[in-house]
């Protein structure tokens, strides 16, 4: 019996030539099978895969790159943040890429960093990635850079030049519209909005969805209060809403701000949802366990990532094919205990207990108020 041996007589790892010999095909055919290329019959593909399984052969990434001219890696440009939305979408992208047979390389940008996206893209191109995902949630302006690999842009306008750019929306505007419609369907005359920072594409989309829902019903669009995604900015906004005296429903652009908002309303003597209904956005893990459990819009991170990576992989592997259409993300409202029909009589407020905090630090003291559509310029609150 002939044994293929290595140093010290130990068995050597099987090679593609061994698979080809076992399957009765050429080594090039083995490479075609493992690279998912066309023009290989089902019978030949079956024989090659069976031979590889019998021999315990796995095509390594270096060999795959040499055979296919691709690195089997996707670069991802994303904001360096621990915020739930961007971090969850990044996890979804990594999972979808792995399932498609690709590794990812991540380059983080910093909020407010001039040229950060362009530098991140250049770094990834130098590493020889097959495609790039731009999951950059903040509008830092256009990027003066032409890219010769396919680019997937998630939840933002295409920022890079080139004919091989595909886009997948995260559906923020549709979700925001559904959140607002839920409150209107409960009988609220109008819905106030606690928006996210308007440099973020997602915050703009949620503001747009809120306005579209009110406009479609012919309802008043109250001035918008802008937070910074934090619970503290939600708390500050909640004090403003409580002092207004006529607020019965609020759609908050994320769950953290909604939770801070509810705390401030409660301290002001308003009950949620008996006096004021609140809807959040994201469905963070703690949303089901706060008091009251928070009604919120669940973001479809996995669906968006899967659809986006599907589009990107097709653009990488079938560059001459017509781009596949993007799928609309699902819209899922999670109804819990923070929403109800409006009160039938004005709420009776209790005086907040002494010692309650009435100011906040610099992170939320700059919250702003946007006017309703057609009103004057924003004012600082």
KAJOLIN-V598655 format. One record per helix or strand of 2 or more residues. SS is the DSSP state (@ for helix, = for strand). FROM is the first residue (numbers start at 0). LEN is the number of residues. If there is no record, write none. Layout:
BEGIN
ss-><SS:SS>
from-><FROM:FROM>
len-><LEN:LEN>
END
This chain:
BEGIN
ss-><@:@:@:@:@:=:@:=:@:=:=:=:@:=:@:=:@:=:@:=:@:=:@:=:=:=>
from-><6:15:26:41:60:72:83:102:115:130:149:164:171:191:200:223:230:248:254:276:284:294:300:331:367:378>
len-><3:8:8:14:8:7:16:7:11:5:5:4:14:4:16:3:14:4:13:6:4:4:17:3:3:2>
END
